């Protein structure tokens, strides 16, 4: 599921926002304006996601979920509150999208005949190079 599809399914009204003073660039602005944004999403009580999707989010994003069962994302890299808010919302949609995307199971494969033959040819070539480096084998006729 893509972040764009999630934007259509999950309304912004389901997010709660906390702001505080940010560290980092901004000059005097840092000391006066609350530009750091923290987005909380109570995904367990939303009607926008199925029970299976909620289980996947809980399983894959456990480190970002607080004790109240809310998914938390912070942003403080920008100098304005609005840009940090948009960035945090975008990141929360990307995280949820990644958690809901199931990876296909890898099918183990064996090397092809050609790749095995090429590997053996290269091994012989490297062995000959190393053999030729020895002082007593300068002629190279014994290989």
C-alpha positions in Angstrom: 0.0 0.0 0.0 1.4 3.4 -1.0 1.5 6.5 1.2 -0.9 8.2 -1.3 -3.5 5.5 -0.8 -3.2 5.9 3.0 -3.7 9.7 2.7 -7.0 9.0 1.1 -8.0 6.4 3.8 -6.8 8.1 7.0 -8.1 11.6 7.7 -5.7 14.1 9.2 -8.3 14.7 12.0 -7.2 11.3 13.5 -3.8 12.7 14.2 -3.0 14.8 17.3 -0.2 17.3 17.3 2.1 18.5 20.0 4.6 21.4 19.5 7.6 22.5 21.5 10.7 24.5 21.1 13.2 22.9 18.7 16.9 22.5 19.0 19.2 23.1 16.0 19.2 25.9 13.4 17.0 29.0 13.6 19.0 31.6 15.4 16.8 33.7 17.8 13.8 31.9 16.3 14.7 28.7 18.2 14.3 30.5 21.5 11.0 32.1 20.8 8.9 29.8 18.5 7.7 26.2 19.0 8.7 24.7 15.7 9.2 21.1 16.8 6.2 18.9 15.9 5.2 15.6 17.4 2.4 13.6 15.7 0.5 11.0 17.6 -1.7 8.5 15.8 -3.9 6.2 17.8 -4.0 3.5 15.1 -5.7 0.9 17.4 -8.9 2.9 17.7 -9.2 4.0 14.1 -11.9 2.8 11.7 -9.6 3.5 8.7 -7.5 0.3 9.2 -8.5 -3.4 9.4 -7.6 -5.5 12.4 -4.9 -7.3 10.3 -3.3 -4.0 9.4 -3.3 -2.9 13.0 -1.6 -6.1 14.0 1.1 -5.5 11.3 1.7 -2.0 12.5 2.0 -3.1 16.1 4.4 -5.9 15.1 6.7 -3.9 12.7 6.7 -0.4 14.4 6.9 -1.5 18.0 9.8 0.8 18.8 7.8 3.9 17.7 4.6 3.0 19.7 4.2 4.5 23.2 2.6 2.9 26.2 -0.8 4.3 25.2 -0.7 2.5 21.9 0.0 5.6 19.8 2.4 5.7 16.9 4.7 8.7 17.4 6.7 10.7 14.8 8.7 13.8 15.5 10.1 16.4 13.2 12.3 19.4 14.1 14.6 19.7 11.1 12.8 22.7 9.4 12.6 26.2 10.7 8.8 26.6 10.5 6.2 24.7 12.4 4.1 24.1 9.3 6.9 22.5 7.3 7.8 20.3 10.3 4.1 19.3 10.6 3.9 18.4 6.9 7.1 16.5 7.1 6.0 14.5 10.2 2.7 13.6 8.5 4.5 12.5 5.4 6.8 10.3 7.4 4.0 8.7 9.4 2.3 7.7 6.1 5.6 6.3 4.8 6.1 4.3 8.0 2.6 2.9 7.9 2.9 2.1 4.2 6.2 0.2 4.8 4.7 -1.7 7.7 1.7 -2.8 5.6 3.7 -3.8 2.6 4.5 -7.5 2.9 7.7 -8.6 1.4 7.5 -11.6 -1.1 9.2 -14.8 0.1 12.6 -15.3 -1.5 12.9 -18.3 -3.7 16.4 -19.8 -3.3 18.3 -20.3 -6.6 21.4 -22.3 -7.6 24.2 -20.9 -9.7 23.9 -21.5 -13.4 26.4 -23.8 -15.3 27.8 -20.8 -17.1 28.5 -18.9 -13.8 30.1 -21.9 -12.2 32.4 -22.4 -15.3 33.3 -18.7 -15.3 34.2 -18.8 -11.6 36.5 -21.8 -12.2 38.2 -20.1 -15.1 38.8 -17.0 -13.0 40.1 -19.2 -10.1 42.6 -20.9 -12.5 43.7 -17.5 -13.9 44.2 -16.0 -10.4 46.1 -19.2 -9.3 48.4 -18.9 -12.4 49.1 -15.2 -11.6 50.1 -16.1 -8.0 52.2 -19.1 -9.2 54.1 -16.8 -11.6 55.0 -14.5 -8.7 57.2 -17.1 -7.1 61.0 -16.6 -7.8 61.7 -20.2 -8.7 59.0 -20.4 -11.4 59.9 -17.5 -13.7 59.5 -19.6 -16.8 55.9 -20.6 -16.2 56.2 -23.9 -18.0 55.3 -26.1 -15.0 51.8 -24.8 -14.6 
